Amino acid sequence: MKISKFLTAAIFIIAIIALIGCASTSGPKVRVVELENKGTGIGVSTPDWIKLYTAQGIAKVQEQSQYKDKYCIIGEESGVNKQFVLAWADNFSAQQRIGAMLRTTIVSEYQARVQGAAETSGSATTSVAEGIYRQEIDSVINSIINVSYSGAQRDADWWSLRRRYDPDNSEAYSDEYTAYVLYTIPKAELNRQVARALETSVASDSALYDITIEMARVILQNGLTSWGNE
């Protein structure tokens, strides 16, 4: 009897999995095809940095040998109006993107160090320690992302027109332009600026002072290790 119940339950589970599989494949088949891009009219192939970025993200671009001494900053914007998208690319500034990437990188580093401090001091939970420092961390982050960092250079740009469509319905499609802009900044130059921004963003009597100064030292020596991994 127990075996029979077990077999019945197993068959029921398999049936549910099969139904889920059928449901997941019964939706519309959306396909994407590139209609044209910046190089179409002049016979230029899609550059490697675009291929890497669209397939694997900015971290993969950052790994390339030509960028070993630079940080990569990539801006991206999509829309149905080509003129709007290209105008956005023409006016793109690396400053905002640098701020966003610094926020992600510095917050992650603070969290790791606060957790380490909590474990060393025997605090009950990491969340308690993070809560104590949260306001000060936010203050530091807001300070460093508002710094005007210099040295970023526009390396390249690209645009592409892609169509998303349902192969079973010729009337079900949408076209969209996407513009990409690549900036780079020397690692040593940005490391120095970020380290300085950290040092000047925290008071000597702050609970975060020692952590922040150590972070600045490490960044100055080793760089922003998680840059581009968001």
N, CA, C and O of each residue as an XYZ file, in Angstrom:
920
protein
N       0.840     -1.213      0.000
C       0.000      0.000      0.000
C       0.866      1.251      0.000
O       0.590      2.185     -0.752
N       1.913      1.290      0.831
C       2.791      2.451      0.883
C       3.495      2.655     -0.447
O       3.650      3.787     -0.905
N       3.934      1.534     -1.083
C       4.603      1.627     -2.382
C       3.648      2.171     -3.427
O       4.014      3.001     -4.259
N       2.403      1.682     -3.364
C       1.392      2.139     -4.330
C       1.156      3.636     -4.202
O       1.062      4.336     -5.210
N       1.059      4.131     -2.979
C       0.860      5.574     -2.758
C       2.066      6.356     -3.265
O       1.931      7.442     -3.829
N       3.250      5.780     -3.051
C       4.464      6.461     -3.508
C       4.484      6.573     -5.016
O       4.797      7.633     -5.557
N       4.151      5.486     -5.706
C       4.133      5.495     -7.173
C       3.090      6.466     -7.700
O       3.322      7.162     -8.688
N       1.942      6.510     -7.039
C       0.881      7.434     -7.455
C       1.341      8.875     -7.330
O       1.096      9.692     -8.217
N       2.015      9.187     -6.213
C       2.511     10.545     -5.991
C       3.580     10.899     -7.018
O       3.613     12.020     -7.525
N       4.458      9.937     -7.326
C       5.525     10.183     -8.291
C       4.948     10.454     -9.671
O       5.399     11.364    -10.366
N       3.946      9.665    -10.073
C       3.309      9.868    -11.376
C       2.640     11.227    -11.434
O       2.679     11.907    -12.460
N       2.015     11.623    -10.312
C       1.339     12.927    -10.250
C       2.346     14.062    -10.438
O       2.078     15.018    -11.165
N       3.516     13.954     -9.774
C       4.549     14.989     -9.888
C       5.073     15.079    -11.309
O       5.266     16.175    -11.835
N       5.308     13.912    -11.943
C       5.793     13.898    -13.329
C       4.789     14.553    -14.259
O       5.160     15.276    -15.183
N       3.508     14.291    -14.004
C       2.443     14.879    -14.834
C       2.437     16.401    -14.701
O       2.270     17.114    -15.690
N       2.622     16.898    -13.468
C       2.664     18.341    -13.239
C       3.838     18.971    -13.985
O       3.691     20.016    -14.619
N       5.022     18.317    -13.905
C       6.203     18.827    -14.599
C       5.969     18.879    -16.098
O       6.367     19.836    -16.762
N       5.318     17.844    -16.634
C       5.027     17.799    -18.064
C       4.097     18.927    -18.464
O       4.282     19.554    -19.508
N       3.086     19.188    -17.625
C       2.147     20.275    -17.919
C       2.841     21.626    -17.906
O       2.583     22.482    -18.752
N       3.739     21.807    -16.918
C       4.492     23.059    -16.839
C       5.354     23.240    -18.084
O       5.448     24.339    -18.632
N       5.990     22.136    -18.528
C       6.806     22.196    -19.723
C       6.001     22.569    -20.948
O       6.455     23.348    -21.785
N       4.802     22.013    -21.054
C       3.939     22.339    -22.189
C       3.534     23.802    -22.145
O       3.513     24.480    -23.172
N       3.210     24.288    -20.944
C       2.769     25.673    -20.795
C       3.882     26.636    -21.166
O       3.634     27.686    -21.758
N       5.127     26.272    -20.811
C       6.242     27.181    -21.067
C       6.585     27.273    -22.541
O       7.191     28.254    -22.972
N       6.205     26.256    -23.336
C       6.534     26.273    -24.758
C       5.360     26.661    -25.629
O       5.486     26.728    -26.851
N       4.200     26.921    -25.001
C       3.009     27.213    -25.786
C       2.848     28.700    -26.066
O       1.942     29.084    -26.806
N       3.716     29.563    -25.485
C       3.610     30.998    -25.686
C       4.139     31.409    -27.048
O       4.622     30.568    -27.807
N       4.052     32.694    -27.365
C       4.526     33.186    -28.654
C       6.036     33.007    -28.808
O       6.784     33.176    -27.845
N       6.483     32.664    -30.019
C       7.900     32.470    -30.306
C       8.483     33.801    -30.774
O       8.352     34.156    -31.945
N       9.109     34.519    -29.892
C       9.671     35.817    -30.243
C      11.108     35.628    -30.730
O      11.930     35.012    -30.052
N      11.390     36.158    -31.894
C      12.732     36.103    -32.451
C      13.221     37.519    -32.687
O      12.429     38.450    -32.831
N      14.542     37.670    -32.726
C      15.152     38.988    -32.915
C      16.116     38.915    -34.092
O      16.927     37.995    -34.192
N      16.012     39.905    -34.986
C      16.921     39.981    -36.123
C      17.397     41.426    -36.263
O      16.614     42.359    -36.085
N      18.667     41.610    -36.578
C      19.194     42.950    -36.788
C      18.941     43.366    -38.236
O      19.350     42.668    -39.163
N      18.275     44.489    -38.429
C      17.954     44.980    -39.765
C      19.090     45.818    -40.352
O      19.397     45.716    -41.539
N      19.709     46.646    -39.508
C      20.848     47.459    -39.938
C      21.570     47.983    -38.704
O      21.076     47.888    -37.581
N      22.753     48.539    -38.947
C      23.506     49.155    -37.857
C      24.383     50.271    -38.413
O      24.320     50.576    -39.604
N      25.186     50.868    -37.573
C      26.017     52.004    -37.971
C      26.937     51.660    -39.134
O      27.249     52.524    -39.954
N      27.371     50.417    -39.212
C      28.326     50.039    -40.250
C      27.717     49.514    -41.534
O      28.446     49.239    -42.488
N      26.397     49.367    -41.586
C      25.759     48.763    -42.757
C      26.089     49.513    -44.048
O      26.489     48.904    -45.041
N      25.923     50.815    -44.029
C      26.109     51.594    -45.259
C      27.543     51.783    -45.684
O      27.797     52.127    -46.839
N      28.499     51.568    -44.780
C      29.910     51.805    -45.105
C      30.743     50.522    -45.056
O      31.969     50.566    -45.154
N      30.073     49.393    -44.904
C      30.763     48.115    -44.946
C      31.654     47.826    -43.753
O      32.664     47.134    -43.882
N      31.284     48.354    -42.586
C      32.069     48.124    -41.366
C      31.364     47.096    -40.488
O      30.167     47.215    -40.226
N      32.093     46.104    -40.043
C      31.513     45.054    -39.210
C      31.280     45.544    -37.785
O      31.913     46.498    -37.332
N      30.373     44.885    -37.091
C      30.104     45.210    -35.686
C      31.376     45.030    -34.865
O      31.973     43.955    -34.909
N      31.812     46.044    -34.117
C      33.068     45.935    -33.351
C      32.963     44.896    -32.238
O      31.874     44.568    -31.767
N      34.110     44.398    -31.838
C      34.155     43.337    -30.822
C      33.561     43.790    -29.495
O      32.908     43.005    -28.808
N      33.782     45.057    -29.127
C      33.287     45.493    -27.817
C      31.767     45.460    -27.761
O      31.191     45.221    -26.700
N      31.108     45.700    -28.900
C      29.644     45.605    -28.954
C      29.207     44.148    -28.855
O      28.266     43.826    -28.129
N      29.885     43.275    -29.579
C      29.536     41.843    -29.531
C      29.672     41.302    -28.113
O      28.805     40.570    -27.635
N      30.755     41.662    -27.448
C      30.979     41.183    -26.082
C      29.963     41.782    -25.116
O      29.412     41.083    -24.266
N      29.724     43.069    -25.255
C      28.814     43.753    -24.328
C      27.389     43.216    -24.444
O      26.749     42.941    -23.430
N      26.888     43.064    -25.670
C      25.504     42.611    -25.853
C      25.325     41.144    -25.501
O      24.226     40.720    -25.140
N      26.395     40.365    -25.603
C      26.284     38.933    -25.307
C      26.594     38.603    -23.850
O      25.963     37.724    -23.262
N      27.583     39.320    -23.256
C      28.049     38.914    -21.930
C      28.190     40.053    -20.922
O      28.537     39.812    -19.766
N      27.926     41.286    -21.344
C      27.961     42.387    -20.394
C      29.294     43.121    -20.355
O      30.274     42.705    -20.972
N      29.302     44.222    -19.615
C      30.469     45.100    -19.578
C      31.685     44.432    -18.929
O      32.821     44.760    -19.270
N      31.463     43.510    -18.008
C      32.591     42.842    -17.351
C      33.461     42.116    -18.366
O      34.683     42.074    -18.222
N      32.841     41.545    -19.389
C      33.597     40.825    -20.424
C      34.398     41.802    -21.278
O      35.516     41.492    -21.688
N      33.841     42.970    -21.547
C      34.582     43.994    -22.282
C      35.801     44.416    -21.472
O      36.898     44.562    -22.010
N      35.596     44.611    -20.170
C      36.657     45.065    -19.281
C      37.825     44.087    -19.239
O      38.955     44.484    -18.955
N      37.563     42.815    -19.518
C      38.609     41.793    -19.457
C      39.575     41.836    -20.635
O      40.641     41.222    -20.577
N      39.223     42.553    -21.706
C      40.060     42.557    -22.899
C      41.387     43.274    -22.653
O      41.458     44.237    -21.889
N      42.431     42.788    -23.313
C      43.797     43.250    -23.040
C      43.988     44.747    -23.286
O      44.776     45.395    -22.596
N      43.270     45.296    -24.269
C      43.460     46.724    -24.566
C      42.911     47.633    -23.468
O      43.182     48.834    -23.449
N      42.135     47.043    -22.553
C      41.565     47.835    -21.458
C      42.165     47.479    -20.103
O      41.600     47.833    -19.067
N      43.295     46.787    -20.095
C      43.860     46.319    -18.823
C      44.241     47.475    -17.900
O      44.234     47.322    -16.679
N      44.572     48.626    -18.474
C      44.963     49.780    -17.655
C      43.876     50.847    -17.615
O      44.117     51.971    -17.173
N      42.679     50.493    -18.077
C      41.580     51.457    -18.121
C      40.296     50.839    -17.575
O      40.120     49.621    -17.602
N      39.409     51.690    -17.083
C      38.057     51.258    -16.750
C      37.160     51.595    -17.936
O      37.295     52.651    -18.553
N      36.252     50.689    -18.239
C      35.305     50.901    -19.332
C      33.979     51.412    -18.776
O      33.494     50.927    -17.754
N      33.409     52.383    -19.451
C      32.088     52.913    -19.105
C      31.241     52.845    -20.368
O      31.606     53.435    -21.385
N      30.125     52.139    -20.321
C      29.277     51.995    -21.497
C      27.879     52.509    -21.200
O      27.239     52.087    -20.237
N      27.415     53.424    -22.038
C      26.053     53.915    -21.951
C      25.201     53.269    -23.026
O      25.699     52.975    -24.112
N      23.929     53.045    -22.745
C      23.018     52.382    -23.689
C      21.632     53.003    -23.600
O      21.125     53.252    -22.506
N      21.028     53.250    -24.742
C      19.679     53.813    -24.781
C      18.928     53.243    -25.975
O      19.493     53.097    -27.059
N      17.648     52.921    -25.774
C      16.826     52.353    -26.842
C      15.564     53.169    -27.054
O      15.080     53.837    -26.140
N      15.038     53.106    -28.267
C      13.798     53.820    -28.579
C      13.388     53.567    -30.023
O      14.163     53.028    -30.813
N      12.181     53.955    -30.357
C      11.673     53.735    -31.714
C      12.079     54.860    -32.653
O      11.985     54.716    -33.872
N      12.533     55.983    -32.093
C      12.902     57.142    -32.896
C      14.424     57.207    -33.029
O      15.133     57.396    -32.040
N      14.913     57.052    -34.247
C      16.358     57.014    -34.469
C      17.028     58.324    -34.082
O      18.083     58.315    -33.449
N      16.425     59.455    -34.457
C      17.027     60.747    -34.158
C      17.156     60.971    -32.654
O      18.160     61.503    -32.181
N      16.129     60.562    -31.909
C      16.171     60.705    -30.455
C      17.309     59.883    -29.864
O      18.059     60.369    -29.016
N      17.437     58.630    -30.315
C      18.459     57.736    -29.772
C      19.860     58.246    -30.103
O      20.749     58.215    -29.252
N      20.061     58.715    -31.336
C      21.382     59.218    -31.721
C      21.712     60.532    -31.011
O      22.869     60.790    -30.681
N      20.696     61.355    -30.778
C      20.918     62.600    -30.033
C      21.323     62.287    -28.596
O      22.184     62.956    -28.025
N      20.695     61.268    -28.020
C      21.073     60.836    -26.673
C      22.548     60.432    -26.649
O      23.287     60.809    -25.740
N      22.969     59.661    -27.656
C      24.362     59.207    -27.714
C      25.316     60.382    -27.848
O      26.381     60.392    -27.230
N      24.942     61.373    -28.651
C      25.800     62.547    -28.839
C      25.985     63.323    -27.535
O      27.036     63.924    -27.309
N      24.955     63.307    -26.676
C      24.982     64.098    -25.445
C      25.327     63.279    -24.200
O      25.338     63.804    -23.086
N      25.606     61.994    -24.400
C      25.891     61.136    -23.256
C      27.151     61.595    -22.525
O      28.171     61.892    -23.146
N      27.062     61.646    -21.210
C      28.206     61.988    -20.373
C      28.567     60.787    -19.501
O      27.692     60.119    -18.950
N      29.857     60.529    -19.386
C      30.296     59.381    -18.585
C      30.097     59.612    -17.096
O      30.094     58.659    -16.316
N      29.929     60.875    -16.690
C      29.886     61.197    -15.268
C      28.791     60.443    -14.520
O      29.042     59.873    -13.458
N      27.578     60.441    -15.073
C      26.471     59.777    -14.383
C      26.702     58.275    -14.269
O      26.393     57.664    -13.246
N      27.248     57.689    -15.328
C      27.506     56.252    -15.323
C      28.619     55.894    -14.330
O      28.556     54.866    -13.657
N      29.627     56.751    -14.253
C      30.694     56.529    -13.272
C      30.101     56.535    -11.869
O      30.436     55.685    -11.044
N      29.219     57.498    -11.601
C      28.583     57.569    -10.287
C      27.805     56.317     -9.952
O      27.881     55.823     -8.828
N      27.049     55.791    -10.924
C      26.247     54.583    -10.692
C      27.133     53.376    -10.408
O      26.830     52.571     -9.527
N      28.226     53.253    -11.156
C      29.114     52.106    -10.957
C      29.890     52.223     -9.647
O      30.161     51.220     -8.986
N      30.248     53.461     -9.274
C      30.906     53.653     -7.982
C      29.960     53.305     -6.839
O      30.370     52.700     -5.849
N      28.694     53.689     -6.980
C      27.719     53.364     -5.932
C      27.679     51.851     -5.693
O      27.760     51.397     -4.552
N      27.555     51.083     -6.763
C      27.488     49.627     -6.639
C      28.762     49.056     -6.022
O      28.711     48.223     -5.118
N      29.905     49.520     -6.527
C      31.187     48.987     -6.071
C      31.481     49.341     -4.619
O      31.868     48.474     -3.836
N      31.302     50.596     -4.256
C      31.634     51.053     -2.900
C      30.660     50.496     -1.868
O      31.075     50.118     -0.772
N      29.370     50.440     -2.202
C      28.392     49.868     -1.270
C      28.730     48.408     -0.987
O      28.678     47.973      0.163
N      29.076     47.648     -2.028
C      29.430     46.234     -1.842
C      30.637     46.095     -0.925
O      30.676     45.206     -0.075
N      31.625     46.977     -1.098
C      32.826     46.922     -0.266
C      32.500     47.282      1.186
O      33.005     46.649      2.114
N      31.671     48.280      1.376
C      31.262     48.642      2.736
C      30.542     47.476      3.411
O      30.815     47.154      4.567
N      29.626     46.852      2.684
C      28.859     45.741      3.260
C      29.779     44.613      3.702
O      29.600     44.039      4.776
N      30.771     44.299      2.863
C      31.706     43.232      3.214
C      32.521     43.590      4.447
O      32.753     42.744      5.310
N      32.958     44.847      4.531
C      33.786     45.265      5.655
C      32.976     45.416      6.950
O      33.465     45.107      8.037
N      31.742     45.891      6.821
C      30.877     45.997      8.004
C      30.557     44.605      8.542
O      30.519     44.388      9.753
N      30.329     43.671      7.629
C      30.075     42.296      8.057
C      31.294     41.733      8.785
O      31.165     41.080      9.820
N      32.476     41.994      8.233
C      33.697     41.522      8.877
C      33.879     42.144     10.255
O      34.297     41.468     11.195
N      33.568     43.427     10.376
C      33.686     44.105     11.673
C      32.695     43.534     12.682
O      33.008     43.386     13.863
N      31.480     43.211     12.193
C      30.459     42.644     13.080
C      30.878     41.275     13.598
O      30.678     40.955     14.770
N      31.459     40.470     12.715
C      31.898     39.130     13.119
C      33.074     39.211     14.099
O      33.165     38.427     15.044
N      33.962     40.164     13.858
C      35.124     40.314     14.738
C      34.724     40.768     16.144
O      35.279     40.318     17.147
N      33.729     41.687     16.184
C      33.310     42.235     17.477
C      32.271     41.360     18.167
O      31.916     41.610     19.319
N      31.777     40.329     17.466
C      30.796     39.433     18.060
C      29.392     39.985     18.075
O      28.588     39.588     18.919
N      29.063     40.909     17.147
C      27.701     41.441     17.080
C      26.724     40.319     16.767
O      27.068     39.348     16.093
N      25.503     40.465     17.264
C      24.505     39.400     17.110
C      24.210     39.094     15.657
O      24.171     37.928     15.263
N      24.003     40.123     14.861
C      23.709     39.901     13.446
C      24.379     40.975     12.604
O      24.649     42.084     13.064
N      24.638     40.607     11.356
C      25.222     41.568     10.426
C      24.260     42.707     10.155
O      24.675     43.857     10.009
N      22.955     42.385     10.086
C      21.959     43.410      9.769
C      21.940     44.511     10.821
O      21.697     45.674     10.497
N      22.194     44.153     12.081
C      22.249     45.161     13.134
C      23.421     46.103     12.883
O      23.283     47.322     12.981
N      24.568     45.528     12.560
C      25.752     46.343     12.295
C      25.529     47.245     11.088
O      25.895     48.421     11.118
N      24.930     46.705     10.022
C      24.659     47.497      8.831
C      23.687     48.627      9.153
O      23.814     49.732      8.626
N      22.719     48.346     10.018
C      21.747     49.368     10.384
C      22.392     50.524     11.114
O      22.013     51.678     10.919
N      23.370     50.218     11.960
C      24.075     51.252     12.716
C      24.824     52.185     11.763
O      24.855     53.399     11.964
N      25.419     51.607     10.737
C      26.251     52.389      9.824
C      25.502     52.928      8.599
O      26.060     53.724      7.844
N      24.257     52.509      8.393
C      23.564     52.803      7.145
C      23.539     54.282      6.792
O      23.846     54.650      5.658
N      23.180     55.132      7.739
C      23.078     56.555      7.450
C      24.434     57.141      7.052
O      24.523     57.954      6.132
N      25.489     56.719      7.757
C      26.813     57.236      7.429
C      27.285     56.727      6.078
O      27.918     57.462      5.321
N      26.979     55.464      5.772
C      27.348     54.917      4.465
C      26.649     55.692      3.354
O      27.270     56.056      2.356
N      25.347     55.942      3.535
C      24.596     56.700      2.536
C      25.196     58.086      2.339
O      25.272     58.581      1.215
N      25.620     58.706      3.425
C      26.210     60.032      3.344
C      27.517     60.016      2.548
O      27.756     60.884      1.709
N      28.355     59.015      2.822
C      29.621     58.887      2.095
C      29.368     58.637      0.617
O      29.988     59.263     -0.242
N      28.445     57.711      0.324
C      28.140     57.369     -1.072
C      27.640     58.593     -1.826
O      28.093     58.870     -2.937
N      26.717     59.318     -1.232
C      26.182     60.520     -1.881
C      27.281     61.537     -2.147
O      27.244     62.264     -3.140
N      28.244     61.580     -1.262
C      29.349     62.522     -1.425
C      30.240     62.131     -2.595
O      30.584     62.977     -3.422
N      30.617     60.855     -2.673
C      31.586     60.465     -3.706
C      30.977     60.394     -5.100
O      31.687     60.593     -6.086
N      29.668     60.112     -5.210
C      29.081     60.041     -6.555
C      28.798     61.433     -7.112
O      28.546     61.584     -8.307
N      28.837     62.434     -6.264
C      28.625     63.804     -6.727
C      29.922     64.516     -7.086
O      29.908     65.676     -7.498
N      31.036     63.821     -6.929
C      32.328     64.393     -7.330
C      32.407     64.383     -8.854
O      31.951     63.435     -9.493
N      32.976     65.421     -9.434
C      33.159     65.494    -10.882
C      34.504     64.844    -11.225
O      35.560     65.458    -11.075
N      34.445     63.599    -11.685
C      35.669     62.858    -11.990
C      36.165     63.203    -13.390
O      35.386     63.229    -14.343
N      37.447     63.463    -13.506
C      38.026     63.857    -14.788
C      38.806     62.704    -15.402
O      39.148     61.736    -14.723
N      39.084     62.823    -16.710
C      39.931     61.842    -17.384
C      39.212     60.877    -18.297
O      39.861     60.126    -19.025
N      37.861     60.872    -18.281
C      37.124     59.940    -19.141
C      37.179     60.413    -20.591
O      36.958     61.591    -20.875
N      37.475     59.490    -21.506
C      37.567     59.798    -22.923
C      36.579     58.939    -23.716
O      36.431     57.745    -23.454
N      35.914     59.555    -24.677
C      34.984     58.831    -25.535
C      35.793     58.029    -26.556
O      36.512     58.601    -27.375
N      35.669     56.700    -26.500
C      36.430     55.829    -27.397
C      35.661     55.458    -28.663
O      36.237     55.432    -29.751
N      34.380     55.175    -28.533
C      33.619     54.694    -29.685
C      32.126     54.783    -29.413
O      31.694     54.947    -28.272
N      31.350     54.672    -30.476
C      29.897     54.580    -30.339
C      29.356     53.694    -31.456
O      30.042     53.413    -32.438
N      28.128     53.269    -31.283
C      27.510     52.344    -32.243
C      26.003     52.438    -32.110
O      25.488     52.831    -31.063
N      25.303     52.080    -33.164
C      23.851     51.966    -33.057
C      23.383     50.775    -33.881
O      24.057     50.336    -34.813
N      22.228     50.273    -33.519
C      21.687     49.088    -34.182
C      20.166     49.175    -34.234
O      19.526     49.679    -33.311
N      19.604     48.680    -35.323
C      18.143     48.576    -35.463
C      17.787     47.106    -35.463
O      18.231     46.352    -36.330
N      16.984     46.695    -34.489
C      16.586     45.287    -34.378
C      15.073     45.150    -34.443
O      14.321     46.025    -34.014
N      14.667     44.035    -34.987
C      13.235     43.721    -35.071
C      12.936     42.500    -34.222
O      13.596     41.468    -34.346
N      11.945     42.622    -33.364
C      11.427     41.490    -32.598
C      10.120     41.072    -33.229
O       9.231     41.896    -33.444
N      10.001     39.776    -33.529
C       8.816     39.340    -34.271
C       8.408     37.919    -33.901
O       9.177     37.140    -33.338
N       7.164     37.626    -34.244
C       6.618     36.288    -34.067
C       6.635     35.609    -35.437
O       5.921     36.045    -36.340
N       7.434     34.550    -35.612
C       7.538     33.909    -36.932
C       6.228     33.308    -37.427
O       6.077     33.035    -38.618
N       5.283     33.104    -36.515
C       3.993     32.536    -36.914
C       2.944     33.604    -37.219
O       1.820     33.292    -37.613
N       3.330     34.872    -37.030
C       2.382     35.960    -37.274
C       3.148     37.149    -37.863
O       3.809     37.883    -37.127
N       3.066     37.343    -39.165
C       3.854     38.372    -39.847
C       3.506     39.786    -39.398
O       4.292     40.709    -39.613
N       2.354     39.971    -38.786
C       1.945     41.299    -38.348
C       2.368     41.618    -36.911
O       2.218     42.750    -36.453
N       2.892     40.625    -36.212
C       3.302     40.811    -34.812
C       4.806     41.061    -34.745
O       5.592     40.120    -34.637
N       5.210     42.345    -34.810
C       6.622     42.690    -34.722
C       6.778     44.117    -34.195
O       5.836     44.910    -34.216
N       7.992     44.427    -33.722
C       8.310     45.787    -33.283
C       9.766     46.065    -33.609
O      10.620     45.190    -33.468
N      10.048     47.299    -34.050
C      11.404     47.712    -34.387
C      11.915     48.698    -33.336
O      11.171     49.550    -32.850
N      13.188     48.566    -32.999
C      13.752     49.421    -31.957
C      15.217     49.726    -32.257
O      16.000     48.843    -32.608
N      15.563     51.009    -32.109
C      16.954     51.433    -32.246
C      17.618     51.405    -30.869
O      16.998     51.730    -29.856
N      18.888     51.012    -30.856
C      19.665     51.065    -29.620
C      21.015     51.712    -29.923
O      21.711     51.322    -30.861
N      21.367     52.697    -29.120
C      22.664     53.371    -29.253
C      23.561     52.972    -28.088
O      23.096     52.795    -26.963
N      24.845     52.835    -28.374
C      25.840     52.483    -27.366
C      26.998     53.481    -27.434
O      27.408     53.898    -28.518
N      27.511     53.853    -26.279
C      28.658     54.755    -26.212
C      29.685     54.155    -25.260
O      29.354     53.761    -24.141
N      30.928     54.090    -25.711
C      32.012     53.539    -24.896
C      32.980     54.646    -24.493
O      33.558     55.325    -25.342
N      33.145     54.815    -23.189
C      34.149     55.723    -22.622
C      35.165     54.884    -21.858
O      34.840     53.806    -21.361
N      36.371     55.372    -21.766
C      37.386     54.746    -20.910
C      38.058     55.823    -20.069
O      38.095     56.996    -20.440
N      38.584     55.395    -18.932
C      39.320     56.299    -18.053
C      40.485     55.512    -17.454
O      40.287     54.383    -17.004
N      41.692     56.076    -17.435
C      42.837     55.361    -16.857
C      42.551     54.923    -15.420
O      42.069     55.706    -14.601
N      42.853     53.671    -15.134
C      42.568     53.139    -13.803
C      43.284     53.932    -12.704
O      42.683     54.287    -11.691
N      44.565     54.200    -12.917
C      45.339     54.900    -11.884
C      44.736     56.273    -11.594
O      44.719     56.724    -10.448
N      44.243     56.933    -12.644
C      43.686     58.266    -12.469
C      42.386     58.233    -11.680
O      42.185     59.035    -10.768
N      41.504     57.301    -12.033
C      40.235     57.219    -11.303
C      40.441     56.691     -9.893
O      39.798     57.159     -8.954
N      41.341     55.712     -9.737
C      41.632     55.189     -8.399
C      42.059     56.315     -7.456
O      41.609     56.393     -6.313
N      42.929     57.174     -7.956
C      43.432     58.289     -7.150
C      42.302     59.251     -6.767
O      42.229     59.715     -5.629
N      41.435     59.540     -7.718
C      40.340     60.473     -7.454
C      39.324     59.888     -6.462
O      38.842     60.586     -5.570
N      39.007     58.599     -6.630
C      38.039     57.953     -5.732
C      38.611     57.842     -4.322
O      37.908     58.088     -3.341
N      39.878     57.473     -4.221
C      40.522     57.369     -2.902
C      40.489     58.712     -2.186
O      40.200     58.787     -0.992
N      40.789     59.768     -2.929
C      40.760     61.109     -2.336
C      39.347     61.488     -1.913
O      39.153     62.079     -0.851
N      38.361     61.150     -2.740
C      36.967     61.461     -2.412
C      36.531     60.735     -1.142
O      35.807     61.296     -0.320
N      36.973     59.488     -0.984
C      36.638     58.738      0.227
C      37.277     59.380      1.461
O      36.623     59.559      2.489
N      38.538     59.715      1.345
C      39.257     60.286      2.489
C      38.615     61.577      2.990
O      38.587     61.834      4.194
N      38.106     62.379      2.075
C      37.546     63.674      2.452
C      36.049     63.626      2.755
O      35.449     64.638      3.115
N      35.449     62.439      2.605
C      33.996     62.336      2.792
C      33.600     61.895      4.200
O      32.413     61.873      4.528
N      34.574     61.545      5.031
C      34.252     61.007      6.345
C      35.031     61.768      7.425
O      36.222     62.036      7.264
N      34.361     62.111      8.514
C      34.992     62.841      9.616
C      35.851     61.891     10.452
O      35.602     60.686     10.497
N      36.851     62.446     11.103
C      37.773     61.626     11.889
C      37.106     60.955     13.080
O      37.600     59.943     13.577
N      35.972     61.516     13.549
C      35.271     60.916     14.680
C      34.130     59.995     14.235
O      33.336     59.548     15.063
N      34.047     59.714     12.939
C      32.991     58.842     12.415
C      33.279     57.384     12.746
O      34.434     56.959     12.791
N      32.214     56.626     12.975
C      32.361     55.189     13.230
C      32.909     54.473     12.003
O      33.441     53.368     12.107
N      32.776     55.111     10.835
C      33.252     54.509      9.594
C      34.652     54.964      9.208
O      35.174     54.553      8.172
N      35.257     55.796     10.022
C      36.530     56.422      9.620
C      37.602     55.389      9.271
O      38.171     55.434      8.180
N      37.877     54.474     10.175
C      38.946     53.498      9.943
C      38.655     52.630      8.719
O      39.547     52.365      7.912
N      37.386     52.185      8.584
C      37.003     51.364      7.438
C      37.183     52.140      6.139
O      37.706     51.611      5.158
N      36.748     53.390      6.138
C      36.801     54.204      4.930
C      38.231     54.503      4.506
O      38.561     54.416      3.324
N      39.076     54.852      5.461
C      40.478     55.147      5.150
C      41.177     53.905      4.606
O      41.990     54.002      3.687
N      40.865     52.741      5.169
C      41.455     51.496      4.674
C      40.956     51.191      3.262
O      41.726     50.731      2.418
N      39.688     51.442      3.005
C      39.149     51.252      1.658
C      39.865     52.148      0.659
O      40.209     51.715     -0.440
N      40.088     53.403      1.048
C      40.781     54.350      0.166
C      42.190     53.850     -0.149
O      42.645     53.941     -1.289
N      42.876     53.325      0.859
C      44.234     52.805      0.656
C      44.237     51.632     -0.314
O      45.077     51.564     -1.212
N      43.298     50.713     -0.134
C      43.219     49.522     -0.993
C      42.883     49.915     -2.430
O      43.466     49.379     -3.372
N      41.949     50.847     -2.601
C      41.580     51.302     -3.947
C      42.767     51.961     -4.629
O      42.999     51.748     -5.819
N      43.513     52.751     -3.890
C      44.676     53.436     -4.451
C      45.720     52.426     -4.922
O      46.379     52.643     -5.939
N      45.873     51.329     -4.190
C      46.885     50.332     -4.520
C      46.399     49.282     -5.514
O      47.117     48.915     -6.445
N      45.175     48.804     -5.307
C      44.676     47.663     -6.087
C      43.537     47.981     -7.050
O      43.181     47.152     -7.888
N      42.966     49.177     -6.933
C      41.889     49.548     -7.840
C      40.519     49.127     -7.347
O      40.368     48.557     -6.266
N      39.528     49.423     -8.169
C      38.130     49.087     -7.875
C      37.880     47.685     -8.412
O      37.462     47.514     -9.557
N      38.137     46.688     -7.579
C      38.197     45.304     -8.043
C      36.888     44.791     -8.638
O      36.919     43.939     -9.526
N      35.730     45.290     -8.170
C      34.456     44.776     -8.699
C      33.845     45.697     -9.747
O      32.681     45.542    -10.117
N      34.636     46.657    -10.225
C      34.145     47.606    -11.239
C      33.616     46.856    -12.458
O      34.284     45.980    -13.006
N      32.377     47.228    -12.876
C      31.806     46.651    -14.082
C      31.141     45.304    -13.903
O      30.659     44.721    -14.873
N      31.104     44.793    -12.669
C      30.497     43.479    -12.450
C      29.062     43.540    -11.990
O      28.573     42.567    -11.417
N      28.352     44.657    -12.217
C      26.981     44.734    -11.752
C      26.061     44.014    -12.696
O      24.852     43.970    -12.467
